[in-house]
Amino acid sequence: MVRVFLRHEVADYSVWRSQYDTFDAERRAMGVVNDNVFRNAEDEHEITVTHDFETLAAAERFVSPRHLREAKSPSGVSSEPSIWFAEL
């Protein structure tokens, strides 16, 4: 099992969260088996999201540049994400 961590800033959390929740079926179809959203307690614009995958290859496909560009444009992401992978 592989966990992807994505940390980025958003202009408006409620707008971003609405877009994130709307994308749930697509995330599942792309291999996400579990996900979590964390908002920084001291900065409401900083978000960390985790997504779990069965394989590293699936995780790497999910965070491909094209996919991230498409997902962040309508959601109000205001920074490039920091991305890292961890094995569970």
Secondary structure, DSSP 4 states (H G I P E B T S, - for coil): -EEEEEEEEBS-HHHHHHHHHHTHHHHHHTT--EEEEEE-SS-TTEEEEEEEESSHHHHHHHT-HHHHHHHHTTTTB-SPPEEEEEE-
